[in-house]
């Protein structure tokens, strides 16, 4: 794997450390319970399946940034078109540009995938961005309405279908957006996570938006 001077900062290498998302203060203020799970402190909200729009903090999901030649990114993404993402075995691979891809995966797989992607290939730069990018997910009946109050990106169904991804501005922050079967991932700088959380909740307040647990958003728990 190509040399990464920031490898020692990779949260996947942390031991006996409780990792926290940048929105922990917001979760505490909202009355959420904090549970230790897979090395992270995760917010647990009462299940809210009736919300017309919801927001979840999924910052604990693994995020790997991959840069390289167009040919190498072609290989990594299976030749995906620009602005398209594939989902295989719980791992998303986003093709954002000819030379830039992002991998989203369970946190426990970050070290394995980072090594696999970059092993023996000096032409790729593979960086663990799990604690470099905050991650939020918006869902519910009014997901597009909430998003369109937050960004000028065109997320109409015929322009941004399931599996589409794009880099652009959300709440004036550089972001990466993914349509996960009608649920929208929003990745932004870790330092903007709290701001993004508050701003998206404000954008959806008249649409009945409510915070939910990450397990509900990711489909590993069924909302009541």
N, C-alpha and C positions, 0 to 999 in steps of 0.2 A: 504494500500500500504506500502511496506517496506520503512523504513526510508531512505531518500536521503539527505545527508548533503548539496548537491548543489542545492536543489530545488529552493532556493531563486534566483539562477542565471538563471532560466528558462526564456527564452525570451517570452514564452507564457503568463507569468505573468506581463510583462512590460506594463505600462500604460503611454500614452502621451509621448512616446519615439520613435523617428524615427530610426528603425533598419537598419543597413547598411551591405551589403555583403562585403567580403574582396577584391572584385574586383572593387569596386566603382571607385578608381583612374584610373584603366584601361579603364573603360567605359567613364569616362570624357575625357580622352586623345583621345579616338576613336571618340568623338563627339556625343555620345549617349545622349539622353534626360533622365533625372531622374524623375520618377513619384512616388508620394506617393500612395501606394496601400496596404491596409490591414496592416498598421503599418510599412511597409518596404519602402525603397527607391529602386525602381526597374528600371533597365536600359531598355530604349526603343530604338531599332534600326530601321532604315528604313527596311520594309519587304524585304526579299531577298530570294524568292523562287527558284531562278535560281542557287544558289550556289551548287556546287557538293559536298561540305562538309560544315557543319556549327557547331558553338559552342555557347552554351547558358549558362548563369549563372542562376542556379535554386536554389541558396543557401537559398532562403526564404521558400522553401518547408519544412514542418515539418519532423523531424527525431527523432525517439524514439529507444533507445537501450534497448534490453530486454535480461536478463541473468537469467537462472534458470536450473532446472533439465531437463533431456531429456524428461521426461513425460510431464512436464509443457510446454516446448517449442513445443512438439508434439500437445498439445491441442491448443496453440496459433496459430500455423501454419496449423492446420487441417491435421496434419500428413504428411506434405510435405517432399519430399526427400531432402537430403542435396544438396545444390547448386541450389535449385529451389525456385521460388517466385510465389505468387498468387496475383491477382489484383481484388479486389472486392469493388464496390462503391467508386472508386477513391482512394483506399488505397492499397499500396503495402506492403506485408509481406514477408520478405526474410528469408529463413532458411539457415544460413551460416555455422552452426555446430550443433552437437547434443544439445548443451546448449546455443546457441546464435542465436538471431533473431533480425532483424531490421524492423521497420515500417516506411514507407514514406507516408505522408498524407498532405492534405492542412493545412497550418499553423493554420488556425482557429479551427482545430479539435484536435490540440495537447493535450490541457489540458483534453478534454473529453476522448480521447483514452488512454492517460496515466493513468487517473484515472480508466477507465474501465478495462484495462489490469491488473493493480496492485491492484485493490480494494480487500481488505480482503485476500490477498495472500502473506504471509510473505516469501514464497519461491521464489518469483520473485524480481529481481532488475530492476526497470523501470526508465530510465533516459532520460530526454529531451536533445537531442544532436543537436538541431536545429542550435545553434551558436557554437557548438563544431566541426561540420563537414561542410566544404564548399561542394557545390554540383554543378557539371557541367554536361551538356548533349551534346554529340556529335551525329550528324546525317548527313544525305545526302548519296548520292550514294557511296562515298568513306569513309564511316564511319570506316570500318574495316581497311582500309589502314592507316588512320590517327592513329587509336588505335595501330596497330601493329608497328608503328614507335615509340610508346611511352611505350610499355610494352612487356614483354616476355610471357604474358598470352595468351593461345591459344583460340582465339575468332573466329575460323573458324566456318561456319554455322552448321556443323554436331557435333561440340564439344561444341558450345555455342549458342544454339538456343534461340528464344524468351522465356522469362520467366526464363532464367538461371541467376544465381548470383554467385559471388565468391569474396573472400577476397584475395588480392595479392598486388603486387607492380606495380604502374604506375608512370613513371618518377621518380623512386626510392623513391616514397612515399607510405607508407602503405595506401591502398585504398580498397574501396568496389565498385564492378562493377555490373551493372544490365543491361540485354538486354531487353529493353522495345520496343518490336516489331521492332527491327532494329535500335532503338536509344539507345545509351549507356549512362547510368548514371555513373558518377565517383564521389564517395564521398571520401574526404581526410580531414586531419586535417585543421581546420579553418586557422591556421597560414600558411598553404601551398597553400591556395586558389589562391592568386595572382600568385605565381610561377607556379601552375598547369595551370592556364589560359594562361599565356604567353608561356609556354612550348608546350601546345597542339596547339596553333595557329602557333607556329614555326614549329611543326611537319607536319602541313597540308598546309604550305604556297605554296608549289609547286602543291598542289591538289586543289587550289582555295578556301581554307576554309575562311569563313566569320563569324563574330559574328552576332547573331540574338537575338531578344527579347525572354524572357522566355515564353511569351504567345504563340509565334510561335512554340517553341520547345515542349511545353506541350500540344499543340493542342487546346488551348483556343482562338487562333486567327489564321486566315487563311493567310498564306504567299501569297503575290501577285505574 
